[in-house]
């Protein structure tokens, strides 16, 4: 076995171990959060129960917002592990791990020497960790899309059609995750790169007839099958949930134009300082490189400068594209995080020494990441931060920052990648603190008891509410609670503001202290307080039969 092969095996083992912690450790430490996670988990459960691989449904009705890739992954996970909330997150964790491995292989082949650093930076970015642990479609789109763009560059450098065919196949997988955004972004990025190179043939050569055949062979069968079974699919999915979502504020996700600038800076934590430096350096060199119009430089497609410019465009195009959109959510620019990680790794690999200001800022960010994690429980519980808590967090921040600063200063940049992982690992471990599935919610993870409907469901069951109708009245984060209880109780949840009040006896969840408002809503029917869930400021009432 050659030394190069031994190095690859070592790198893979180390990377898989890091990804195992970042994406899989404590995957069930807290329940499904937000509205999307439990909703997608329930859709996968219903398809799994019906053995239906075509039509996504929620409470028996077609749900046509997103394509089917995530649901297929959830169905596979449920068949192996059983129906659990953490099982719904396994597909995203696998996709994130696969993406990190692809990064290692890509950089090893085309930019050797920085491959492990690039993979570790990818796996440790806050956005990759967050979406790699979530039951959402964002990682299902980003991983194949990013792998596809790396395949395109491999074709661009080698002219091997195998890479171009893989590019089309991976874009098709992305289209099965989130629709036309996958090929759409690819077209914009490749076109922008061809324009930058002043060579339209780059774009035209990418339009390969066998590639289109591959794309449609992979993506089209499901789209045709679901359209045949649910004729309104085209209108709902393409017109309503793609065109209208982009051009209007139909779904109440409006944000200012500059929204994605802070989102991007947070998404690449803890590497923000060096990512910004890498982007600035690429912009500076790119302006000089393109501005000269040197024929010599134009004929060097394998130069590191052109890869840096390609990565820069790959970052900018999704950010600008979704900044134009009227609907904005953080996960939309996840495809821009991977090229930022590659650009950062290449920048650090070529750096002989880093400036004191950059290293100091990076160290402070590492310390603040850990200190912020220690304060997170106080913030999520919405309680007053005591002076000892501030002192404790500030002390940990200072110690962690000092450790990073001193080790990199005295051991060199080779230590930077590994020591930066330490605060990420410690912060994640602290926030997760794995808790058994049936643990009492008051002893559970603070994320679980403040953000998830799982703890609300467990509290209801401890109060003896094992079955029967559940309704929600005037609570904060109503959609999150509705979809969360929908999954954990595997039944539709009524909303007083939307649905008729159930005739039979049922339990209603309201804001703490809203007893009079609940009574007013149900008229003469008797209501009986049966309990509270203080971490989320909720109160439970039993409403009598209408007769």
Steps between C-alpha positions, in 0.01 A plus 500: 500500500647833392546793735239699305243225550577475871456876531162480326383224734609702802326811368178310431497341846558837666238673285237232558563523875456879494185472286368228728508744789395813312200343326400186691589540867189568708279515192199440722618715793217741428176462311407634160500880498337766286216428261693329218673220692188336652295563187753330273545217752124441506476503120772234482318297766172508306670398175679223690174376653332490157807361320448785255818628336331761282245728671604689816206546736441676831203376701385312193504801265758553221779731613670636190737770630818297449612202289550155641871442571488577874190286545667207327792532738268516800311194380826307472606617847164406652520155345844444662470680833126532553294820505695738727565870478876445479454251216345779292830688536723213387470578123634854549782372722599248233491762225717737705752223570508403132558863405802528732647181351445630145681821598796295624518304175450805279771708665734201517466459124508864390663695782707249700626602839186682613254211473467410869484865605223568246299200616536592870406863434193380309393266779548763772313796347199590712256484208622158384471363854155651551346388173694172508312416820156612382208318340474758222557516126789748508782247539327266254535775240837642598703178523424365149503851352843578646635160402364568150679834476824332606438240228454782249837649595659157471365477144616855430856412603524149354248506210385152608132455413452270797518803728253692285256210510537487878432875510165452327407200715572687823300802387211264437527367854493860621187557291337206681582678827377853429406539138631732226729697732769232455546529120411871515787591732739280302414680176555841662835402655640338185376790285659753738829311488492487118433875493789561741729294278365683193449161343140412415614160376545390862126536551404354162723193547326440834168458316550132420217301345580171681511707819143618446399138443663404832332791681152419377548126546576559869258782584208473259340163597386622843377835367293324232368241745386755759342720230300203375380415852444859616410723201534823701869426568635723222297801611567456872869409483640695205275806489406544863797366697775604260401802290269663753733421790783675313307801371257572785479495878222242486654290781593788731877456476586855399841636603712801395723469194817482712359215713736234366817693583471441879350156437806404295743636760328296772471192278876468453580531871753436649695570179346840425821705532697285258203453266460877468875533447492226234210666318669839510828353374320322215314817407823698498691246293202438275460868420867525411501166317192570287578867460830431326327282242829314460468231230753292690283495810191439290652176370570346841174332612691293756643798685414545866386855421217376278381248758492778758293717264265210431451445873446872550225505238353187654474689829363822356241368255274324758530794742408758234230278348320440828553861609282598203233253612212642704503188716814445707598222740850421634521158335463642150870596480632171639639416150733802541661370819694212343691719249573739787658210690707399196614856442592538868699176498690602186571842649636352823702240310681772304546721806848505644398683816187675615475854627460561870166678459347215301626238743379702798153544349485131410599402854234729647237346274603151613477607863168679448358191331557297813403780737181562305409133522526523879261797502254343254295314765434826685394673179274215387335481841454879484624554851713783634871445455666519838841656554666161575369370167652792312829461687509125434430547127753784470764291677446201273509730196830650610659164578394341171611803301838499676552129431427543128716811474802356683499161330481648151759767580754252636417182308420655161208500262499120493326514838232741385259248348508257790492747787207680336303176518532493881255782585259371235504150650471626858215741415309232313550244776380747764187596308406143416556315826330188374179412688311165476186524291260439790676726751298746703496828306610702805825299494544525125715708269417868522445503122249220542293661773497850350491443125340163426146362520646169617522622858147640480374162383688318778352736758150439364549126523622530859175684571308201362421646155596195296240535224213716382471829317754776562435863414717813515380847590696824463850378584833641378662295223167339423610325179803348673286357779233380259736308271708377792203346682374372165814285478535398864133405535460386140167679462370831362505790744209746503548877502219706652575785259478276193291191572158445655528440875470122553154394627638231725709533812852604418814663638588853397848651535506873563734766625545496873232714663261497201223310682241775448573524128466122462170507688373778278588298189315183608194676640305315768715188484690425817879533499724346762868592545704180502860623500772739389815473294703787641809487271280599204244703705214266408190392689281197434120488534246224466193619305178311565272343244282749313182315601 
